[in-house]
Amino acid sequence: MYNIGIIGTGKFGYSFGKLLSNEYQVSFSDKNESIVRKLSSELTITNDNKKIIENSDVIFVCVDTPITNNKEFNTLQINNIVDDFIECFKSEISINGKTLIIVSTVNPFTTKLIQERLSAYGVQ
């Protein structure tokens, strides 16, 4: 059975993760500490993305990507999550064979750039 991680517990991340929890072990992460406190009674949730990365086989990124003044999606949060993957590797936490699925809306070629960054570490 796969362990599923959901990073971002907005409307979509929360609902999607709850649906997956009918079939899989699901853990959640959100950087907003008040959301973590609010949902801790019903979900396995943390504010530490690296714990989700370490303990999950498949990680879904469901974070907000607001539109900038340049009419592009702000993918800073996604890039921070990619940095968390690399920090896990540097901390000798195995990320080889993990699957990262970006559900958030992104700009063209964003996923290609992320794949190029993470493929060296064995992440799909």
All heavy atoms as an XYZ file, in Angstrom:
980
protein
N       0.833     -1.176      0.000
C       0.000      0.000      0.000
C       0.883      1.246      0.000
O       1.860      1.325      0.724
C      -0.904      0.006      1.213
C      -1.652      1.274      1.279
S      -3.032      1.425      2.141
C      -3.805      1.161      3.294
N       0.552      2.201     -0.844
C       1.311      3.447     -0.928
C       0.974      4.368      0.227
O      -0.170      4.458      0.662
C       0.976      4.196     -2.227
C       1.542      3.561     -3.458
C       0.710      2.928     -4.361
C       2.896      3.614     -3.725
C       1.217      2.355     -5.512
C       3.422      3.046     -4.869
C       2.576      2.412     -5.753
O       3.085      1.853     -6.880
N       1.988      5.072      0.699
C       1.779      6.179      1.616
C       1.715      7.440      0.764
O       2.609      7.707     -0.028
C       2.924      6.288      2.625
C       2.881      5.168      3.630
O       1.818      4.736      4.054
N       4.037      4.683      4.010
N       0.654      8.201      0.938
C       0.410      9.391      0.135
C       0.639     10.619      1.004
O       0.189     10.681      2.146
C      -1.042      9.419     -0.397
C      -1.380      8.145     -1.174
C      -1.310     10.676     -1.209
C      -0.636      7.951     -2.450
N       1.317     11.604      0.437
C       1.503     12.885      1.098
C       0.814     13.977      0.306
O       0.884     13.996     -0.926
N       0.143     14.859      1.006
C      -0.513     16.013      0.391
C       0.131     17.256      0.987
O       0.065     17.457      2.207
C      -2.036     16.041      0.677
C      -2.730     14.753      0.251
C      -2.678     17.284      0.066
C      -2.868     14.551     -1.226
N       0.750     18.070      0.157
C       1.327     19.326      0.619
C       0.403     20.442      0.156
O       0.242     20.683     -1.030
C       2.759     19.527      0.093
C       3.666     18.406      0.622
C       3.282     20.901      0.498
C       5.093     18.465      0.133
N      -0.218     21.090      1.131
C      -1.200     22.136      0.865
C      -2.590     21.634      1.191
O      -3.060     20.675      0.584
N      -3.228     22.245      2.170
C      -4.549     21.774      2.596
C      -5.630     22.820      2.361
O      -6.509     23.027      3.188
C      -4.548     21.366      4.086
O      -4.121     22.480      4.867
C      -3.661     20.173      4.328
N      -5.553     23.451      1.208
C      -6.645     24.334      0.805
C      -7.854     23.489      0.435
O      -7.919     22.288      0.739
N      -8.796     24.077     -0.242
C     -10.022     23.360     -0.606
C      -9.711     22.084     -1.392
O     -10.249     21.022     -1.098
C     -10.952     24.256     -1.419
C     -11.543     25.379     -0.624
C     -12.380     26.288     -1.493
C     -12.850     27.485     -0.694
N     -13.552     28.455     -1.523
N      -8.848     22.196     -2.406
C      -8.569     21.023     -3.218
C      -7.725     20.005     -2.465
O      -8.055     18.816     -2.442
C      -7.878     21.396     -4.537
C      -7.649     20.185     -5.387
C      -8.669     19.669     -6.162
C      -6.427     19.525     -5.376
C      -8.478     18.528     -6.920
C      -6.221     18.384     -6.135
C      -7.251     17.879     -6.906
N      -6.603     20.429     -1.879
C      -5.707     19.495     -1.189
C      -6.421     18.728     -0.086
O      -6.267     17.515      0.052
N      -7.220     19.437      0.697
C      -7.970     18.806      1.787
C      -8.950     17.768      1.226
O      -8.960     16.610      1.655
C      -8.714     19.874      2.598
C      -9.643     19.312      3.619
C      -9.169     18.919      4.869
C     -11.001     19.168      3.359
C     -10.029     18.394      5.825
C     -11.866     18.645      4.297
C     -11.372     18.255      5.530
O     -12.230     17.733      6.475
N      -9.788     18.178      0.257
C     -10.813     17.280     -0.295
C     -10.195     16.086     -1.012
O     -10.636     14.946     -0.843
C     -11.720     18.038     -1.268
O     -12.362     19.090     -0.614
N      -9.154     16.342     -1.810
C      -8.480     15.289     -2.545
C      -7.847     14.282     -1.586
O      -7.982     13.065     -1.746
C      -7.432     15.908     -3.475
C      -6.710     14.935     -4.352
C      -7.388     14.143     -5.262
C      -5.332     14.823     -4.282
C      -6.713     13.253     -6.080
C      -4.651     13.944     -5.098
C      -5.343     13.151     -5.995
N      -7.180     14.786     -0.569
C      -6.551     13.912      0.419
C      -7.565     13.083      1.193
O      -7.347     11.896      1.451
N      -8.671     13.692      1.569
C      -9.725     12.948      2.279
C     -10.275     11.828      1.396
O     -10.531     10.725      1.871
C     -10.853     13.894      2.717
C     -10.487     14.848      3.824
C     -10.333     14.173      5.147
C     -11.689     13.970      5.773
N     -11.654     13.405      7.102
N     -10.447     12.103      0.116
C     -10.924     11.081     -0.820
C      -9.915      9.935     -0.920
O     -10.286      8.764     -0.840
C     -11.173     11.698     -2.198
C     -11.656     10.742     -3.281
C     -13.062     10.237     -2.964
C     -11.647     11.437     -4.627
N      -8.640     10.272     -1.047
C      -7.602      9.238     -1.138
C      -7.494      8.416      0.143
O      -7.117      7.246      0.105
C      -6.250      9.873     -1.449
C      -6.052     10.419     -2.857
C      -4.716     11.148     -2.961
C      -6.134      9.305     -3.884
N      -7.841      9.020      1.269
C      -7.711      8.313      2.551
C      -8.676      7.138      2.677
O      -8.540      6.309      3.576
C      -7.879      9.280      3.728
O      -9.203      9.762      3.808
N      -9.635      7.037      1.755
C     -10.514      5.867      1.739
C      -9.760      4.613      1.310
O     -10.169      3.502      1.622
C     -11.706      6.088      0.799
C     -12.657      7.142      1.322
O     -12.829      7.297      2.520
N     -13.252      7.876      0.414
N      -8.666      4.787      0.572
C      -7.903      3.655      0.034
C      -6.443      3.621      0.483
O      -5.815      2.571      0.412
C      -7.920      3.697     -1.503
C      -9.294      3.569     -2.104
C      -9.883      2.174     -1.950
O      -9.114      1.191     -1.961
O     -11.116      2.082     -1.814
N      -5.898      4.759      0.915
C      -4.470      4.857      1.207
C      -4.229      5.524      2.558
O      -5.103      6.207      3.079
C      -3.758      5.695      0.126
C      -3.909      5.145     -1.263
C      -4.869      5.648     -2.129
C      -3.089      4.114     -1.710
C      -5.012      5.143     -3.417
C      -3.222      3.608     -2.995
C      -4.187      4.123     -3.837
O      -4.327      3.612     -5.100
N      -3.012      5.341      3.053
C      -2.553      6.072      4.225
C      -2.147      7.464      3.732
O      -1.260      7.583      2.894
C      -1.352      5.363      4.863
C      -0.761      6.076      6.037
C      -1.689      6.084      7.232
O      -2.390      5.108      7.499
N      -1.711      7.191      7.944
N      -2.795      8.514      4.226
C      -2.551      9.877      3.738
C      -2.103     10.766      4.893
O      -2.713     10.760      5.970
C      -3.825     10.475      3.080
C      -3.570     11.902      2.610
C      -4.301      9.607      1.930
N      -1.033     11.521      4.635
C      -0.542     12.524      5.579
C      -0.551     13.866      4.869
O      -0.343     13.946      3.657
C       0.879     12.200      6.030
O       0.918     10.948      6.667
N      -0.764     14.914      5.637
C      -0.895     16.253      5.084
C       0.173     17.171      5.665
O       0.642     16.967      6.782
C      -2.267     16.842      5.445
C      -3.437     16.131      4.842
C      -3.939     14.971      5.419
C      -4.069     16.629      3.711
C      -5.035     14.318      4.880
C      -5.164     15.984      3.163
C      -5.649     14.827      3.745
N       0.468     18.225      4.897
C       1.362     19.272      5.371
C       0.809     20.612      4.937
O       0.276     20.750      3.826
C       2.764     19.084      4.799
O       3.605     20.154      5.182
N       0.948     21.587      5.819
C       0.590     22.960      5.483
C       1.495     23.874      6.292
O       1.734     23.618      7.475
C      -0.880     23.241      5.811
C      -1.400     24.440      5.052
O      -0.999     25.579      5.380
O      -2.198     24.245      4.120
N       2.004     24.909      5.680
C       2.911     25.839      6.358
C       2.179     26.737      7.350
O       2.793     27.300      8.244
C       3.660     26.705      5.341
C       4.675     25.936      4.549
C       5.817     25.500      5.430
C       6.897     24.815      4.640
N       8.020     24.404      5.453
N       0.865     26.867      7.209
C       0.078     27.727      8.089
C      -0.214     26.981      9.401
O      -1.009     26.040      9.427
C      -1.211     28.132      7.379
C      -2.017     29.137      8.155
O      -2.072     29.102      9.377
N      -2.658     30.034      7.429
N       0.427     27.411     10.458
C       0.309     26.727     11.751
C      -1.128     26.721     12.281
O      -1.552     25.753     12.899
C       1.249     27.369     12.769
C       1.342     26.624     14.075
C       1.833     25.188     13.942
O       2.784     24.941     13.177
O       1.256     24.297     14.600
N      -1.905     27.758     12.020
C      -3.292     27.767     12.515
C      -4.128     26.710     11.789
O      -5.006     26.082     12.395
C      -3.920     29.149     12.378
O      -4.054     29.523     11.033
N      -3.854     26.473     10.517
C      -4.555     25.408      9.781
C      -4.147     24.050     10.341
O      -4.985     23.160     10.528
C      -4.269     25.506      8.272
C      -4.965     26.732      7.705
C      -4.701     24.244      7.536
C      -4.659     27.027      6.250
N      -2.864     23.883     10.620
C      -2.382     22.619     11.186
C      -3.085     22.347     12.510
O      -3.577     21.236     12.748
C      -0.844     22.636     11.353
C      -0.364     21.419     12.124
C      -0.167     22.716      9.990
N      -3.162     23.353     13.381
C      -3.854     23.175     14.672
C      -5.331     22.845     14.466
O      -5.872     21.956     15.106
C      -3.714     24.431     15.534
C      -2.403     24.554     16.250
C      -2.431     25.649     17.321
N      -2.832     26.949     16.813
C      -2.016     27.844     16.282
N      -0.728     27.589     16.167
N      -2.470     29.007     15.847
N      -5.976     23.553     13.551
C      -7.406     23.363     13.292
C      -7.714     21.947     12.788
O      -8.702     21.340     13.185
C      -7.885     24.400     12.279
C      -9.335     24.295     11.900
C      -9.695     25.355     10.874
C     -11.092     25.148     10.341
N     -11.410     26.086      9.277
N      -6.846     21.414     11.915
C      -7.118     20.117     11.291
C      -6.490     18.933     12.013
O      -6.748     17.786     11.658
C      -6.643     20.138      9.836
C      -7.347     21.132      8.917
C      -6.715     21.107      7.529
C      -8.840     20.841      8.842
N      -5.699     19.196     13.048
C      -4.955     18.112     13.703
C      -5.844     17.070     14.387
O      -5.425     15.932     14.567
C      -3.948     18.679     14.700
O      -4.622     19.339     15.747
N      -7.062     17.433     14.706
C      -7.943     16.457     15.351
C      -8.535     15.458     14.356
O      -8.991     14.396     14.748
C      -9.065     17.167     16.114
O      -9.882     17.889     15.211
N      -8.519     15.790     13.064
C      -9.104     14.881     12.076
C      -8.121     14.334     11.052
O      -8.433     13.363     10.352
C     -10.260     15.564     11.342
C      -9.852     16.726     10.479
C     -10.996     17.292      9.661
O     -11.417     16.632      8.695
O     -11.451     18.401     10.015
N      -6.930     14.937     10.943
C      -5.956     14.506      9.933
C      -4.600     14.244     10.569
O      -4.283     14.799     11.620
C      -5.746     15.613      8.884
C      -6.932     16.148      8.113
C      -6.481     17.293      7.216
C      -7.586     15.058      7.291
N      -3.792     13.444      9.908
C      -2.371     13.357     10.235
C      -1.741     14.517      9.478
O      -1.648     14.488      8.248
C      -1.783     12.011      9.771
O      -2.492     10.955     10.406
C      -0.307     11.925     10.113
N      -1.345     15.561     10.214
C      -0.899     16.793      9.569
C       0.289     17.391     10.314
O       0.402     17.244     11.534
C      -2.058     17.813      9.457
C      -1.661     19.024      8.595
C      -2.598     18.206     10.814
C      -2.832     19.906      8.200
N       1.158     18.024      9.554
C       2.347     18.670     10.086
C       2.575     19.967      9.320
O       1.947     20.185      8.283
C       3.584     17.753      9.949
O       4.727     18.407     10.486
C       3.851     17.388      8.500
N       3.473     20.798      9.817
C       3.876     21.980      9.044
C       5.262     21.778      8.441
O       5.865     22.709      7.936
C       3.814     23.248      9.891
C       4.822     23.240     11.021
O       5.459     22.233     11.306
N       4.967     24.361     11.678
N       5.762     20.545      8.481
C       7.103     20.212      8.003
C       7.003     19.364      6.728
O       6.757     18.156      6.794
C       7.864     19.460      9.097
C       9.306     19.190      8.742
O       9.705     19.420      7.581
O      10.035     18.734      9.641
N       7.206     20.004      5.579
C       7.130     19.280      4.304
C       8.115     18.122      4.238
O       7.830     17.097      3.617
C       7.401     20.227      3.132
C       6.317     21.245      2.930
O       5.193     21.079      3.378
N       6.655     22.332      2.262
N       9.266     18.270      4.869
C      10.283     17.217      4.801
C       9.793     15.926      5.455
O      10.136     14.837      5.001
C      11.593     17.702      5.408
C      12.283     18.721      4.496
C      13.542     19.240      5.104
C      13.183     20.588      5.650
N      14.147     21.340      6.298
N       8.966     16.022      6.490
C       8.392     14.813      7.098
C       7.463     14.115      6.107
O       7.442     12.885      6.036
C       7.637     15.157      8.373
C       8.518     15.496      9.534
C       7.711     15.759     10.778
C       8.626     16.137     11.934
N       7.857     16.438     13.148
N       6.696     14.889      5.377
C       5.798     14.317      4.371
C       6.620     13.647      3.274
O       6.331     12.528      2.853
C       4.871     15.404      3.784
C       3.958     15.975      4.868
C       4.070     14.877      2.598
C       3.039     14.968      5.539
N       7.664     14.319      2.813
C       8.523     13.771      1.765
C       9.169     12.476      2.234
O       9.185     11.473      1.513
C       9.578     14.811      1.342
C       8.902     16.008      0.667
C      10.635     14.179      0.437
C       9.785     17.231      0.509
N       9.675     12.471      3.449
C      10.369     11.298      3.976
C       9.442     10.093      4.113
O       9.830      8.966      3.821
C      10.983     11.621      5.338
C      11.705     10.460      5.978
C      12.347     10.804      7.310
O      12.067     11.885      7.875
O      13.141      9.972      7.787
N       8.204     10.320      4.530
C       7.310      9.221      4.883
C       6.279      8.868      3.823
O       5.399      8.045      4.071
C       6.612      9.544      6.208
C       7.603      9.641      7.344
O       8.402      8.738      7.554
N       7.573     10.752      8.064
N       6.377      9.476      2.642
C       5.394      9.221      1.589
C       6.081      8.662      0.350
O       7.216      8.993      0.051
C       4.666     10.523      1.217
O       4.031     11.082      2.352
N       5.350      7.812     -0.363
C       5.834      7.273     -1.638
C       5.469      8.205     -2.790
O       6.221      8.366     -3.742
C       5.217      5.892     -1.901
C       5.504      4.932     -0.767
O       6.687      4.740     -0.444
O       4.532      4.384     -0.198
N       4.281      8.777     -2.700
C       3.764      9.696     -3.711
C       3.365     10.978     -2.995
O       2.644     10.934     -1.995
C       2.550      9.098     -4.456
C       2.008     10.070     -5.492
C       2.909      7.766     -5.094
N       3.853     12.105     -3.505
C       3.572     13.395     -2.880
C       2.846     14.272     -3.894
O       3.342     14.507     -5.006
C       4.874     14.100     -2.417
C       5.616     13.245     -1.391
C       4.562     15.472     -1.843
C       6.691     12.393     -1.935
N       1.656     14.728     -3.516
C       0.868     15.638     -4.340
C       1.051     17.053     -3.812
O       0.848     17.299     -2.618
C      -0.623     15.278     -4.282
C      -0.966     13.987     -4.955
C      -0.966     12.793     -4.247
C      -1.310     13.958     -6.302
C      -1.291     11.597     -4.859
C      -1.642     12.760     -6.921
C      -1.635     11.581     -6.200
N       1.408     17.975     -4.696
C       1.568     19.376     -4.324
C       0.304     20.115     -4.728
O      -0.032     20.192     -5.911
C       2.802     20.002     -4.998
C       2.893     21.483     -4.673
C       4.061     19.278     -4.566
N      -0.388     20.638     -3.723
C      -1.672     21.310     -3.942
C      -1.641     22.708     -3.331
O      -2.551     23.105     -2.605
C      -2.800     20.499     -3.309
S      -2.901     18.784     -3.826
N      -0.585     23.456     -3.605
C      -0.430     24.785     -3.008
C      -0.956     25.861     -3.947
O      -1.082     25.648     -5.156
C       1.044     25.070     -2.643
C       1.513     24.096     -1.570
C       1.946     25.034     -3.859
N      -1.223     27.009     -3.383
C      -1.730     28.147     -4.129
C      -0.638     28.712     -5.038
O       0.521     28.824     -4.636
C      -2.191     29.218     -3.133
C      -2.920     30.359     -3.787
O      -3.529     30.141     -4.854
O      -2.888     31.471     -3.229
N      -1.007     29.046     -6.263
C      -0.096     29.696     -7.205
C      -0.809     30.926     -7.780
O      -1.330     30.889     -8.894
C       0.327     28.741     -8.340
O      -0.841     28.183     -8.940
C       1.226     27.627     -7.833
N      -0.841     32.002     -7.003
C      -1.588     33.187     -7.453
C      -0.996     33.796     -8.729
O       0.196     33.646     -9.008
C      -1.461     34.156     -6.273
C      -0.271     33.701     -5.511
C      -0.158     32.218     -5.738
N      -1.829     34.479     -9.473
C      -1.394     35.128    -10.702
C      -0.694     36.440    -10.343
O      -1.198     37.235     -9.543
C      -2.580     35.379    -11.644
C      -3.191     34.040    -12.084
C      -2.160     36.200    -12.858
C      -4.409     34.168    -12.962
N       0.468     36.654    -10.956
C       1.249     37.862    -10.714
C       0.773     39.002    -11.625
O      -0.072     38.795    -12.499
C       2.743     37.615    -10.983
O       2.921     37.390    -12.384
C       3.257     36.422    -10.191
N       1.357     40.171    -11.428
C       1.047     41.316    -12.301
C       1.456     41.048    -13.740
O       0.917     41.657    -14.661
C       1.743     42.574    -11.797
C       1.169     43.044    -10.479
O       0.036     42.718    -10.129
N       1.946     43.809     -9.738
N       2.409     40.144    -13.947
C       2.859     39.784    -15.296
C       1.996     38.706    -15.935
O       2.370     38.145    -16.959
C       4.313     39.305    -15.264
C       5.259     40.387    -14.817
O       4.969     41.559    -14.963
N       6.392     39.996    -14.279
N       0.882     38.360    -15.298
C      -0.047     37.344    -15.808
C       0.565     35.950    -15.843
O       0.244     35.130    -16.693
C      -0.578     37.709    -17.198
C      -1.193     39.076    -17.306
C      -2.524     39.140    -16.624
C      -3.181     40.478    -16.928
N      -3.725     41.114    -15.792
N       1.479     35.676    -14.919
C       2.064     34.349    -14.764
C       1.676     33.827    -13.388
O       1.262     34.586    -12.515
C       3.586     34.412    -14.893
C       4.058     34.797    -16.265
C       5.571     34.787    -16.387
O       6.258     34.773    -15.347
O       6.055     34.787    -17.519
N       1.845     32.523    -13.192
C       1.566     31.935    -11.900
C       2.805     32.036    -11.016
O       3.917     31.744    -11.459
C       1.131     30.472    -12.040
C      -0.172     30.326    -12.760
C      -0.211     29.960    -14.099
C      -1.369     30.581    -12.114
C      -1.405     29.839    -14.773
C      -2.574     30.470    -12.778
C      -2.593     30.099    -14.113
N       2.614     32.460     -9.790
C       3.709     32.557     -8.827
C       3.967     31.155     -8.279
O       3.167     30.622     -7.516
C       3.337     33.514     -7.701
C       4.420     33.667     -6.673
O       5.274     32.804     -6.506
N       4.386     34.779     -5.947
N       5.082     30.570     -8.670
C       5.398     29.189     -8.288
C       6.445     29.130     -7.171
O       7.077     28.091     -6.975
C       5.881     28.393     -9.510
O       7.030     29.043    -10.075
C       4.784     28.280    -10.556
N       6.590     30.213     -6.423
C       7.571     30.250     -5.343
C       7.352     29.115     -4.341
O       8.306     28.445     -3.937
C       7.535     31.602     -4.634
C       8.504     31.760     -3.470
C       9.944     31.647     -3.951
C       8.282     33.090     -2.766
N       6.112     28.860     -3.949
C       5.844     27.784     -2.990
C       6.246     26.417     -3.549
O       6.772     25.573     -2.833
C       4.361     27.747     -2.608
C       3.930     28.887     -1.706
C       2.516     28.680     -1.225
O       2.297     27.891     -0.310
N       1.558     29.355     -1.836
N       6.014     26.209     -4.829
C       6.396     24.940     -5.448
C       7.912     24.807     -5.460
O       8.456     23.745     -5.140
C       5.794     24.817     -6.860
C       4.273     24.730     -6.765
C       6.361     23.603     -7.589
C       3.548     24.802     -8.082
N       8.603     25.865     -5.815
C      10.068     25.828     -5.805
C      10.611     25.577     -4.409
O      11.619     24.882     -4.249
C      10.646     27.108     -6.401
C      10.454     27.172     -7.901
O      10.589     26.162     -8.585
N      10.134     28.336     -8.409
N       9.943     26.105     -3.382
C      10.358     25.835     -2.003
C      10.202     24.353     -1.660
O      11.022     23.782     -0.939
C       9.572     26.693     -1.021
C       9.952     28.160     -1.096
O      11.020     28.524     -1.584
N       9.056     29.017     -0.638
N       9.164     23.724     -2.183
C       8.956     22.288     -1.949
C      10.039     21.476     -2.664
O      10.561     20.508     -2.112
C       7.532     21.878     -2.377
C       6.508     22.551     -1.460
C       7.374     20.362     -2.366
C       5.088     22.551     -1.982
N      10.401     21.889     -3.868
C      11.509     21.226     -4.574
C      12.785     21.366     -3.749
O      13.545     20.405     -3.599
C      11.666     21.805     -5.997
C      12.931     21.278     -6.656
C      10.441     21.485     -6.839
N      13.012     22.543     -3.185
C      14.167     22.746     -2.298
C      14.108     21.806     -1.097
O      15.136     21.287     -0.657
C      14.247     24.191     -1.830
C      14.601     25.172     -2.939
O      15.126     24.735     -3.984
O      14.339     26.382     -2.745
N      12.899     21.568     -0.569
C      12.745     20.629      0.558
C      13.171     19.217      0.150
O      13.787     18.501      0.937
C      11.298     20.607      1.061
C      10.896     21.868      1.799
O      11.798     22.595      2.286
O       9.674     22.126      1.903
N      12.826     18.806     -1.070
C      13.270     17.498     -1.565
C      14.796     17.421     -1.574
O      15.380     16.443     -1.108
C      12.752     17.250     -2.998
C      11.450     16.530     -3.070
C      10.251     17.225     -3.019
C      11.401     15.153     -3.213
C       9.046     16.562     -3.103
C      10.199     14.471     -3.295
C       9.017     15.189     -3.239
N      15.421     18.452     -2.086
C      16.880     18.463     -2.185
C      17.511     18.501     -0.795
O      18.513     17.817     -0.535
C      17.343     19.619     -3.079
C      16.863     19.347     -4.520
C      18.856     19.788     -3.033
C      17.008     20.511     -5.473
N      16.914     19.249      0.128
C      17.412     19.266      1.515
C      17.295     17.884      2.150
O      18.179     17.473      2.906
C      16.652     20.297      2.345
C      17.069     21.719      2.075
C      16.314     22.706      2.956
O      16.111     22.424      4.157
O      15.937     23.762      2.420
N      16.211     17.162      1.853
C      16.079     15.790      2.364
C      17.237     14.944      1.859
O      17.858     14.205      2.632
C      14.749     15.178      1.913
S      13.311     15.765      2.806
N      17.534     15.044      0.590
C      18.640     14.284      0.012
C      19.949     14.636      0.719
O      20.723     13.748      1.091
C      18.750     14.564     -1.485
C      19.905     13.874     -2.140
C      19.789     12.550     -2.538
C      21.101     14.539     -2.355
C      20.850     11.892     -3.132
C      22.173     13.893     -2.956
C      22.046     12.570     -3.344
N      20.198     15.913      0.906
C      21.428     16.351      1.554
C      21.505     15.900      3.005
O      22.587     15.743      3.560
C      21.570     17.864      1.452
C      21.860     18.324      0.031
C      21.946     19.821     -0.069
C      22.250     20.237     -1.508
N      22.273     21.698     -1.658
N      20.344     15.694      3.626
C      20.284     15.199      5.008
C      20.284     13.680      5.068
O      19.995     13.092      6.103
C      19.032     15.728      5.708
O      19.032     17.122      5.748
N      20.546     13.049      3.915
C      20.609     11.598      3.781
C      19.268     10.911      4.020
O      19.203      9.769      4.452
C      21.706     11.017      4.663
C      23.080     11.547      4.275
C      24.218     10.911      5.051
O      23.963     10.046      5.905
O      25.358     11.298      4.775
N      18.195     11.621      3.728
C      16.860     11.029      3.724
C      16.614     10.560      2.303
O      16.752     11.338      1.353
C      15.789     12.057      4.148
C      16.015     12.492      5.604
C      14.392     11.507      3.934
C      15.179     13.681      6.022
N      16.290      9.289      2.137
C      16.134      8.737      0.798
C      14.911      9.337      0.104
O      13.797      9.284      0.612
C      15.981      7.220      0.857
O      15.751      6.723     -0.444
N      15.165      9.919     -1.071
C      14.067     10.405     -1.901
C      14.044      9.669     -3.235
O      13.188      9.926     -4.068
C      14.134     11.933     -2.117
C      15.431     12.354     -2.810
C      13.931     12.675     -0.806
C      15.485     13.812     -3.206
N      14.950      8.733     -3.399
C      15.017      7.936     -4.623
C      13.737      7.121     -4.782
O      13.289      6.461     -3.843
C      16.236      7.014     -4.588
C      16.448      6.294     -5.887
O      16.124      6.810     -6.950
N      16.971      5.094     -5.807
N      13.139      7.181     -5.949
C      11.928      6.410     -6.225
C      10.643      7.090     -5.795
O       9.563      6.567     -6.028
N      10.742      8.254     -5.188
C       9.528      8.978     -4.800
C       8.929      9.617     -6.045
O       9.616      9.932     -7.002
C       9.861     10.041     -3.761
C      10.531      9.446     -2.528
C       9.952      9.949     -1.282
C      10.691      9.336     -0.088
N       9.793      8.674      0.792
N       7.628      9.791     -6.012
C       6.926     10.421     -7.123
C       6.320     11.731     -6.644
O       5.598     11.752     -5.649
C       5.824      9.502     -7.673
O       6.429      8.280     -8.114
C       5.087     10.148     -8.823
N       6.640     12.798     -7.351
C       6.099     14.123     -7.055
C       5.096     14.466     -8.142
O       5.425     14.430     -9.336
C       7.233     15.155     -7.035
C       6.818     16.614     -6.907
C       6.170     16.868     -5.553
C       8.019     17.527     -7.104
N       3.873     14.775     -7.730
C       2.826     15.153     -8.673
C       2.372     16.561     -8.317
O       1.898     16.810     -7.212
C       1.642     14.172     -8.619
C       2.127     12.765     -8.981
C       0.517     14.640     -9.550
C       1.102     11.681     -8.781
N       2.532     17.464     -9.267
C       2.138     18.855     -9.036
C       0.722     19.037     -9.549
O       0.463     18.948    -10.750
C       3.111     19.823     -9.728
C       4.506     19.616     -9.155
C       2.645     21.270     -9.555
C       5.595     20.350     -9.868
N      -0.177     19.268     -8.619
C      -1.581     19.472     -8.945
C      -1.850     20.962     -9.149
O      -2.741     21.342     -9.892
C      -2.486     18.890     -7.834
C      -3.940     19.099     -8.128
C      -2.178     17.409     -7.627
N      -1.057     21.797     -8.519
C      -1.211     23.250     -8.616
C      -1.066     23.713    -10.059
O      -0.355     23.103    -10.854
C      -0.140     23.944     -7.774
O      -0.191     23.506     -6.442
N      -1.726     24.811    -10.381
C      -1.600     25.410    -11.702
C      -0.222     26.051    -11.814
O       0.211     26.766    -10.922
C      -2.691     26.478    -11.908
O      -3.969     25.886    -11.659
C      -2.656     27.028    -13.315
N       0.460     25.779    -12.932
C       1.807     26.318    -13.131
C       1.953     26.888    -14.539
O       1.112     26.654    -15.404
C       2.895     25.245    -12.891
C       2.893     24.781    -11.445
C       2.740     24.068    -13.835
N       3.034     27.611    -14.738
C       3.354     28.176    -16.042
C       3.874     27.079    -16.973
O       4.391     26.062    -16.505
C       4.424     29.260    -15.887
C       3.975     30.352    -14.945
O       2.937     30.965    -15.146
N       4.748     30.584    -13.905
N       3.788     27.286    -18.285
C       4.367     26.320    -19.222
C       5.846     26.075    -18.892
O       6.569     26.996    -18.528
C       4.210     27.012    -20.584
C       3.054     27.944    -20.408
C       3.143     28.414    -18.989
N       6.255     24.868    -19.002
C       7.630     24.411    -18.803
C       8.058     24.327    -17.334
O       9.169     23.896    -17.062
C       8.638     25.253    -19.606
C       8.373     25.243    -21.073
C       7.846     26.363    -21.692
C       8.596     24.103    -21.827
C       7.568     26.352    -23.055
C       8.333     24.088    -23.190
C       7.817     25.216    -23.805
N       7.207     24.722    -16.401
C       7.584     24.651    -14.984
C       7.866     23.216    -14.580
O       8.877     22.936    -13.936
C       6.474     25.256    -14.085
O       6.310     26.631    -14.433
C       6.820     25.131    -12.623
N       6.998     22.299    -14.956
C       7.208     20.906    -14.545
C       8.456     20.322    -15.192
O       9.156     19.521    -14.570
C       5.982     20.026    -14.868
O       5.655     20.169    -16.251
C       4.801     20.425    -14.024
N       8.769     20.730    -16.402
C       9.992     20.259    -17.061
C      11.224     20.723    -16.283
O      12.154     19.938    -16.045
C      10.045     20.766    -18.494
C      11.250     20.272    -19.282
C      11.189     20.811    -20.707
C      12.209     20.211    -21.611
N      13.554     20.456    -21.385
N      11.229     21.958    -15.856
C      12.353     22.489    -15.073
C      12.482     21.784    -13.732
O      13.593     21.462    -13.287
C      12.196     23.998    -14.873
C      12.255     24.850    -16.139
C      11.893     26.299    -15.821
C      13.616     24.756    -16.797
N      11.353     21.507    -13.100
C      11.372     20.801    -11.814
C      11.878     19.380    -12.018
O      12.698     18.887    -11.241
C       9.978     20.830    -11.160
C       9.667     22.252    -10.701
C       9.893     19.845     -9.999
C       8.243     22.467    -10.270
N      11.413     18.716    -13.072
C      11.875     17.358    -13.352
C      13.375     17.338    -13.572
O      14.064     16.438    -13.088
C      11.147     16.773    -14.562
C      11.595     15.368    -14.899
C      11.344     14.375    -13.773
O      10.261     14.336    -13.220
N      12.335     13.588    -13.429
N      13.891     18.315    -14.288
C      15.332     18.381    -14.515
C      16.092     18.544    -13.194
O      17.145     17.949    -13.009
C      15.662     19.529    -15.472
C      15.241     19.244    -16.898
C      15.370     20.443    -17.817
O      15.763     21.546    -17.359
O      15.064     20.288    -19.020
N      15.547     19.345    -12.284
C      16.206     19.542    -10.982
C      16.192     18.282    -10.139
O      17.167     17.956     -9.470
C      15.525     20.661    -10.191
C      15.897     22.047    -10.628
C      15.272     23.102     -9.736
N      15.883     23.120     -8.405
C      15.355     23.735     -7.367
N      14.210     24.394     -7.477
N      15.956     23.713     -6.192
N      15.067     17.556    -10.155
C      14.907     16.425     -9.238
C      15.333     15.078     -9.798
O      15.587     14.148     -9.030
C      13.456     16.342     -8.749
C      13.020     17.459     -7.816
C      11.541     17.303     -7.469
C      13.862     17.465     -6.552
N      15.422     14.938    -11.104
C      15.765     13.634    -11.664
C      17.151     13.167    -11.219
O      17.384     11.970    -11.087
C      15.652     13.645    -13.186
O      16.599     14.538    -13.746
N      18.050     14.086    -10.968
C      19.388     13.729    -10.491
C      19.358     13.044     -9.116
O      20.292     12.348     -8.730
C      20.275     14.970    -10.427
N      18.249     13.243     -8.401
C      18.096     12.666     -7.061
C      17.183     11.440     -7.051
O      16.838     10.922     -5.998
C      17.549     13.728     -6.100
C      18.430     14.947     -6.031
C      18.116     16.095     -6.745
C      19.591     14.949     -5.266
C      18.932     17.213     -6.696
C      20.412     16.058     -5.203
C      20.066     17.183     -5.921
O      20.881     18.287     -5.864
N      16.743     11.000     -8.246
C      15.915      9.806     -8.351
C      14.435     10.032     -8.164
O      13.667      9.092     -8.013
N      14.011     11.286     -8.194
C      12.587     11.604     -8.030
C      11.940     11.672     -9.409
O      12.488     12.250    -10.341
C      12.402     12.961     -7.305
C      10.938     13.322     -7.194
C      13.041     12.894     -5.920
N      10.764     11.051     -9.530
C      10.017     11.072    -10.800
C       9.109     12.284    -10.830
O       8.493     12.623     -9.864
C       9.164      9.828    -10.921
C       9.946      8.556    -10.896
C       9.012      7.352    -10.953
O       7.912      7.431    -11.455
N       9.461      6.239    -10.454
